[in-house]
């Protein structure tokens, strides 16, 4: 399950019951970064509430592992467990997703359509990458870049991932298939906005341990 919205609107509804979250907010110097952080937490807690994943959705905590990958820590029927999630923000928007089964690895990315991915294409494009039906080069390369950003979040390897080892295929209905180095298959979908793309994807099967993946 995923949610997309404007940072300014969502951040107005943010509630932070945990003292450590207030401590993080107070350390943030940038007002923009503070609002993005608030909006992402509010959106994730809304998804927790919609999926009835916790006894008290407001008590859900967003925690990160040593690779920076976030999970939502909740209490359900007195038992504490972590739910896979992903967060992205760009251009005044925030996008979040939550693993509906609680355990599937997920990733989400929002990117403003620009010339930059076109200039960087040789650094991340695989010869088999394809985005059907998209003639505009800026939108096509932004979409392929966004797919690989979202996929890297699924893998949970951060900057260790070689994007040229990913093969991305997007059909004309916006369905996405991603193969990483022959080791991991992912699927997802894209939402096209006027000036941006939003990609959400998930692993097709449980992931092997990170140290067993060849980045």
VOBA-1610 file (N, C-alpha, C; in pm, whole numbers, padded with zeros to 5 digits, always signed):
BEGIN
Unk+00084-00119+00000Unk+00000+00000+00000Unk+00088+00125+00000Unk+00050+00225-00079Unk+00133+00345-00091Unk+00048+00471-00078Unk+00114+00581-00046Unk+00047+00710-00034Unk+00137+00818-00093Unk+00075+00917-00156Unk+00147+01029-00217Unk+00073+01157-00183Unk+00146+01260-00146Unk+00081+01386-00114Unk+00179+01501-00108Unk+00126+01621-00083Unk+00210+01739-00073Unk+00265+01751+00070Unk+00393+01780+00078Unk+00459+01788+00208Unk+00390+01887+00300Unk+00359+02006+00249Unk+00300+02110+00333Unk+00167+02070+00393Unk+00085+02000+00313Unk-00047+01958+00361Unk-00037+01847+00465Unk+00043+01744+00436Unk+00052+01629+00526Unk+00120+01666+00657Unk+00224+01749+00650Unk+00300+01782+00771Unk+00216+01854+00875Unk+00108+01919+00831Unk+00020+01989+00925Unk-00052+01892+01019Unk-00061+01764+00979Unk-00133+01665+01059Unk-00038+01571+01134Unk+00089+01607+01136Unk+00188+01520+01201Unk+00176+01528+01353Unk+00179+01411+01416Unk+00181+01400+01561Unk+00298+01311+01600Unk+00372+01350+01703Unk+00491+01276+01741Unk+00487+01245+01891Unk+00442+01123+01925Unk+00428+01087+02066Unk+00560+01046+02132Unk+00665+01026+02052Unk+00790+00975+02109Unk+00890+01088+02131Unk+00946+01100+02251Unk+01042+01206+02281Unk+01162+01208+02187Unk+01208+01090+02142Unk+01324+01087+02054Unk+01295+01151+01919Unk+01168+01148+01876Unk+01133+01214+01750Unk+01141+01365+01763Unk+01095+01417+01874Unk+01108+01561+01898Unk+01255+01601+01903Unk+01337+01516+01958Unk+01480+01545+01965Unk+01540+01553+01825Unk+01498+01462+01737Unk+01547+01465+01598Unk+01503+01593+01529Unk+01376+01629+01547Unk+01325+01751+01484Unk+01400+01876+01530Unk+01430+01883+01656Unk+01499+02002+01708Unk+01640+02016+01651Unk+01700+01905+01611Unk+01836+01910+01556Unk+01838+01950+01408Unk+01724+01946+01342Unk+01719+01977+01200Unk+01725+02127+01177Unk+01820+02172+01098Unk+01838+02313+01070Unk+01747+02362+00957Unk+01722+02275+00860Unk+01644+02314+00743Unk+01494+02299+00767Unk+01420+02405+00742Unk+01275+02400+00757Unk+01214+02303+00655Unk+01269+02302+00533Unk+01219+02212+00429Unk+01239+02067+00471Unk+01359+02036+00517Unk+01389+01898+00562Unk+01300+01860+00678Unk+01272+01953+00770Unk+01188+01924+00885Unk+01046+01889+00842Unk+00992+01964+00745Unk+00856+01940+00698Unk+00848+01807+00622Unk+00953+01774+00544Unk+00955+01647+00473Unk+00957+01530+00572Unk+01038+01543+00675Unk+01050+01440+00777Unk+00917+01420+00850Unk+00853+01531+00885Unk+00723+01524+00953Unk+00617+01460+00863Unk+00615+01501+00735Unk+00514+01449+00643Unk+00529+01300+00620Unk+00653+01252+00607Unk+00675+01109+00582Unk+00627+01026+00700Unk+00655+01072+00821Unk+00610+00998+00941Unk+00458+00998+00952Unk+00397+01113+00924Unk+00251+01121+00931Unk+00186+01028+00828Unk+00242+01026+00707Unk+00185+00941+00601Unk+00199+00793+00635Unk+00314+00754+00689Unk+00333+00613+00725Unk+00239+00571+00836Unk+00220+00658+00935Unk+00127+00623+01043Unk-00016+00613+00991Unk-00049+00694+00891Unk-00183+00683+00831Unk-00199+00548+00763Unk-00095+00500+00695Unk-00102+00368+00631Unk-00112+00257+00735Unk-00039+00271+00846Unk-00048+00172+00954Unk-00192+00165+01005Unk-00256+00281+01020Unk-00395+00284+01067Unk-00489+00220+00965Unk-00469+00251+00835Unk-00556+00198+00731Unk-00546+00047+00718Unk-00429-00006+00745Unk-00408-00151+00732Unk-00429-00225+00864Unk-00466-00151+00968Unk-00488-00211+01100Unk-00367-00295+01144Unk-00248-00241+01117Unk-00125-00315+01145Unk-00079-00303+01290Unk-00142-00212+01366Unk-00097-00190+01503Unk-00216-00162+01594Unk-00198-00192+01721Unk-00303-00163+01818Unk-00322-00011+01832Unk-00210+00061+01831Unk-00212+00207+01842Unk-00122+00266+01734Unk-00180+00301+01616Unk-00099+00350+01504Unk-00009+00469+01538Unk-00053+00557+01627Unk+00028+00674+01662Unk+00156+00635+01734Unk+00157+00516+01793Unk+00276+00471+01864Unk+00379+00405+01771Unk+00344+00392+01642Unk+00437+00331+01547Unk+00566+00413+01538Unk+00680+00345+01542Unk+00810+00410+01532Unk+00877+00375+01399Unk+00940+00473+01338Unk+01018+00448+01218Unk+01163+00434+01260Unk+01220+00315+01236Unk+01359+00288+01274Unk+01437+00248+01150Unk+01569+00262+01155Unk+01654+00230+01040Unk+01762+00130+01080Unk+01795+00041+00984Unk+01903-00053+01009Unk+02037+00013+00972Unk+02145-00062+00977Unk+02276-00002+00956Unk+02300+00042+00811Unk+02214-00003+00720Unk+02223+00041+00581Unk+02135+00164+00554Unk+02063+00209+00658Unk+01972+00323+00642Unk+01834+00285+00594Unk+01806+00156+00588Unk+01675+00110+00540Unk+01572+00121+00652Unk+01458+00190+00627Unk+01359+00209+00734Unk+01262+00093+00747Unk+01214+00073+00867Unk+01101-00016+00893Unk+01011+00054+00994Unk+00886+00014+00998Unk+00792+00068+01096Unk+00779-00033+01210Unk+00813+00009+01329Unk+00804-00079+01446Unk+00671-00056+01515Unk+00591-00162+01525Unk+00456-00151+01582Unk+00433-00259+01686Unk+00326-00240+01762Unk+00281-00342+01858Unk+00142-00387+01816Unk+00126-00515+01790Unk-00001-00572+01749Unk-00035-00687+01843Unk-00146-00674+01912Unk-00189-00776+02009Unk-00078-00807+02110Unk-00012-00701+02153Unk+00090-00713+02256Unk+00226-00760+02207Unk+00240-00785+02077Unk+00368-00834+02022Unk+00431-00727+01934Unk+00559-00698+01960Unk+00633-00598+01883Unk+00691-00661+01757Unk+00670-00598+01642Unk+00731-00647+01520Unk+00752-00532+01422Unk+00837-00556+01321Unk+00871-00454+01223Unk+00801-00481+01090Unk+00756-00374+01025Unk+00688-00382+00896Unk+00776-00312+00792Unk+00797-00378+00678Unk+00876-00317+00572Unk+00810-00191+00518Unk+00889-00088+00494Unk+00836+00037+00442Unk+00942+00107+00358Unk+00903+00214+00292Unk+00997+00295+00216Unk+00945+00438+00210Unk+01039+00534+00197Unk+01006+00676+00201Unk+01082+00749+00090Unk+01016+00846+00027Unk+01084+00932-00070Unk+01018+01069-00069Unk+01097+01173-00091Unk+01039+01308-00105Unk+01122+01388-00203Unk+01051+01468-00282Unk+01117+01550-00385Unk+01019+01656-00433Unk+01067+01778-00449Unk+00986+01883-00508Unk+00859+01914-00435Unk+00863+01909-00301Unk+00744+01943-00223Unk+00643+01831-00210Unk+00679+01712-00256Unk+00590+01597-00243Unk+00656+01490-00158Unk+00575+01406-00096Unk+00626+01292-00020Unk+00551+01167-00066Unk+00625+01056-00079Unk+00566+00929-00117Unk+00615+00823-00019Unk+00524+00740+00029Unk+00560+00633+00122Unk+00487+00506+00082Unk+00544+00392+00119Unk+00474+00266+00097Unk+00500+00173+00215Unk+00408+00079+00232Unk+00411-00015+00344Unk+00386-00154+00289Unk+00465-00252+00333Unk+00445-00390+00289Unk+00312-00442+00346Unk+00221-00479+00258Unk+00089-00522+00304Unk+00094-00649+00388Unk+00192-00736+00358Unk+00205-00857+00438Unk+00301-00837+00554Unk+00357-00719+00563Unk+00446-00685+00675Unk+00591-00722+00654Unk+00619-00815+00562Unk+00756-00867+00550Unk+00819-00849+00412Unk+00739-00837+00307Unk+00795-00821+00173Unk+00881-00695+00166Unk+00996-00704+00102Unk+01083-00587+00084Unk+01021-00494-00020Unk+01009-00365+00014Unk+00945-00268-00075Unk+01036-00147-00094Unk+01010-00073-00202Unk+01085+00049-00227Unk+01001+00148-00305Unk+01015+00276-00274Unk+00940+00379-00344Unk+01033+00495-00375Unk+01010+00561-00489Unk+01093+00675-00527Unk+01011+00774-00606Unk+01031+00902-00580Unk+00970+01008-00658Unk+01080+01094-00716Unk+01072+01121-00845Unk+01174+01200-00914Unk+01110+01306-01002Unk+01164+01425-00997Unk+01122+01531-01088Unk+01183+01505-01226Unk+01102+01512-01329Unk+01152+01491-01465Unk+01251+01601-01500Unk+01372+01560-01542Unk+01477+01659-01571Unk+01576+01604-01672Unk+01669+01688-01710Unk+01773+01651-01806Unk+01883+01566-01742Unk+01895+01572-01608Unk+02007+01508-01539Unk+02020+01358-01569Unk+01911+01279-01558Unk+01926+01135-01589Unk+01971+01109-01732Unk+01936+01198-01825Unk+01982+01182-01964Unk+02134+01197-01968Unk+02186+01297-01899Unk+02331+01320-01898Unk+02406+01206-01829Unk+02341+01143-01729Unk+02407+01038-01651Unk+02378+00897-01703Unk+02309+00888-01815Unk+02260+00759-01864Unk+02369+00652-01873Unk+02486+00689-01920Unk+02592+00589-01937Unk+02638+00530-01804Unk+02609+00599-01695Unk+02652+00551-01563Unk+02554+00451-01502Unk+02429+00444-01552Unk+02332+00356-01487Unk+02247+00271-01580Unk+02249+00298-01709Unk+02162+00227-01802Unk+02223+00092-01845Unk+02139-00012-01842Unk+02174-00143-01898Unk+02120-00147-02041Unk+02188-00216-02129Unk+02148-00218-02270Unk+02009-00276-02292Unk+01958-00354-02194Unk+01825-00413-02209Unk+01715-00332-02139Unk+01751-00221-02075Unk+01650-00136-02012Unk+01551-00087-02118Unk+01423-00082-02080Unk+01320-00041-02176Unk+01203+00023-02103Unk+01154+00135-02158Unk+01032+00199-02107Unk+00940+00221-02226Unk+00847+00128-02245Unk+00763+00127-02365Unk+00672+00249-02373Unk+00661+00304-02493Unk+00564+00410-02519Unk+00602+00548-02469Unk+00722+00566-02413Unk+00762+00697-02363Unk+00866+00756-02459Unk+00824+00851-02539Unk+00911+00908-02641Unk+01000+01019-02587Unk+00952+01094-02490Unk+01030+01204-02435Unk+01151+01148-02359Unk+01270+01185-02401Unk+01392+01128-02342Unk+01406+01162-02194Unk+01373+01284-02155Unk+01386+01324-02015Unk+01296+01240-01926Unk+01172+01221-01966Unk+01080+01140-01886Unk+01122+00993-01887Unk+01167+00942-01999Unk+01206+00801-02008Unk+01325+00770-01918Unk+01429+00853-01926Unk+01547+00827-01844Unk+01522+00857-01696Unk+01437+00956-01669Unk+01400+00981-01529Unk+01326+00861-01472Unk+01238+00801-01552Unk+01163+00683-01507Unk+01258+00566-01481Unk+01350+00540-01572Unk+01443+00429-01554Unk+01531+00451-01431Unk+01575+00574-01411Unk+01654+00607-01291Unk+01571+00583-01165Unk+01446+00629-01167Unk+01358+00615-01050Unk+01332+00468-01019Unk+01317+00386-01123Unk+01298+00242-01102Unk+01417+00181-01028Unk+01536+00224-01066Unk+01656+00168-01005Unk+01677+00222-00863Unk+01635+00346-00840Unk+01639+00400-00704Unk+01545+00321-00613Unk+01422+00298-00660Unk+01325+00222-00581Unk+01375+00079-00559Unk+01433+00018-00663Unk+01484-00119-00652Unk+01598-00127-00551Unk+01684-00025-00546Unk+01794-00026-00450Unk+01743-00024-00307Unk+01627+00040-00287Unk+01566+00041-00154Unk+01509-00097-00120Unk+01456-00166-00220Unk+01410-00304-00198Unk+01527-00390-00152Unk+01639-00376-00219Unk+01757-00456-00187Unk+01817-00420-00053Unk+01800-00292-00012Unk+01852-00249+00117Unk+02002-00238+00122Unk+02065-00216+00005Unk+02210-00208+00000Unk+02261-00065-00017Unk+02167+00031-00028Unk+02207+00171-00039Unk+02296+00197-00159Unk+02403+00273-00138Unk+02491+00314-00246Unk+02583+00202-00295Unk+02573+00084-00234Unk+02657-00028-00276Unk+02609-00092-00406Unk+02488-00059-00451Unk+02429-00124-00567Unk+02485-00065-00697Unk+02524-00153-00789Unk+02563-00113-00923Unk+02438-00112-01010Unk+02391+00006-01046Unk+02266+00018-01121Unk+02275-00045-01261Unk+02394-00059-01315Unk+02409-00119-01446Unk+02388-00270-01443Unk+02377-00328-01321Unk+02346-00470-01308Unk+02196-00494-01299Unk+02117-00387-01303Unk+01971-00399-01301Unk+01917-00386-01443Unk+01825-00474-01478Unk+01753-00463-01605Unk+01609-00423-01574Unk+01568-00308-01625Unk+01434-00254-01599Unk+01351-00261-01726Unk+01232-00319-01717Unk+01139-00321-01829Unk+01005-00266-01781Unk+00961-00158-01844Unk+00833-00095-01812Unk+00743-00108-01934Unk+00626-00173-01918Unk+00537-00186-02033Unk+00452-00062-02050Unk+00371-00058-02155Unk+00295+00064-02184Unk+00177+00085-02090Unk+00153-00011-01999Unk+00050+00006-01896Unk+00110+00053-01764Unk+00242+00073-01762Unk+00308+00120-01641Unk+00350+00011-01546Unk+00339-00116-01588Unk+00384-00227-01505Unk+00536-00243-01519Unk+00601-00268-01407Unk+00747-00271-01404Unk+00796-00410-01364Unk+00899-00457-01436Unk+00972-00577-01397Unk+01120-00540-01388Unk+01185-00582-01281Unk+01326-00551-01261Unk+01400-00678-01223Unk+01511-00702-01292Unk+01598-00814-01257Unk+01731-00757-01210Unk+01776-00801-01092Unk+01904-00755-01040Unk+02006-00867-01047Unk+02095-00856-01143Unk+02212-00944-01150Unk+02175-01093-01154Unk+02051-01123-01200Unk+02007-01262-01203Unk+01977-01321-01066Unk+01982-01237-00961Unk+01964-01287-00824Unk+01828-01253-00766Unk+01776-01135-00801Unk+01652-01086-00740Unk+01558-01035-00849Unk+01432-01077-00842Unk+01330-01025-00932Unk+01235-00935-00854Unk+01201-00822-00915Unk+01110-00727-00852Unk+01000-00688-00950Unk+00889-00644-00895Unk+00779-00595-00977Unk+00724-00468-00915Unk+00659-00387-01000Unk+00607-00262-00946Unk+00521-00190-01046Unk+00496-00063-01016Unk+00414+00020-01103Unk+00461+00164-01095Unk+00425+00242-01197Unk+00464+00382-01201Unk+00340+00470-01211Unk+00345+00584-01145Unk+00243+00688-01158Unk+00310+00809-01221Unk+00256+00856-01332Unk+00311+00972-01400Unk+00238+01098-01356Unk+00313+01195-01305Unk+00260+01326-01274Unk+00304+01423-01384Unk+00252+01544-01381Unk+00285+01640-01487Unk+00434+01665-01496Unk+00501+01674-01380Unk+00643+01709-01379Unk+00728+01607-01305Unk+00673+01488-01277Unk+00746+01390-01198Unk+00696+01249-01225Unk+00772+01151-01176Unk+00728+01011-01179Unk+00740+00954-01039Unk+00651+00863-01006Unk+00655+00793-00877Unk+00657+00644-00906Unk+00760+00577-00855Unk+00776+00433-00876Unk+00767+00361-00743Unk+00686+00256-00738Unk+00676+00172-00619Unk+00696+00028-00662Unk+00787-00044-00595Unk+00811-00182-00632Unk+00835-00269-00511Unk+00836-00400-00533Unk+00855-00496-00425Unk+00928-00619-00479Unk+00986-00695-00391Unk+01051-00819-00431Unk+00945-00924-00462Unk+00973-01008-00560Unk+00878-01113-00599Unk+00881-01232-00505Unk+00989-01245-00430Unk+01004-01355-00335Unk+01093-01307-00221Unk+01095-01377-00107Unk+01179-01334+00005Unk+01324-01317-00038Unk+01389-01211+00012Unk+01527-01184-00023Unk+01622-01270+00058Unk+01734-01304-00004Unk+01841-01370+00070Unk+01910-01266+00157Unk+01995-01309+00246Unk+02066-01216+00333Unk+02146-01118+00249Unk+02157-00993+00297Unk+02225-00889+00219Unk+02369-00927+00185Unk+02438-00988+00280Unk+02578-01020+00254Unk+02595-01133+00152Unk+02482-01194+00111Unk+02489-01297+00008Unk+02460-01240-00131Unk+02417-01112-00138Unk+02390-01047-00265Unk+02519-00991-00321Unk+02532-01000-00451Unk+02649-00942-00518Unk+02611-00805-00572Unk+02654-00699-00502Unk+02615-00564-00541Unk+02682-00519-00669
//
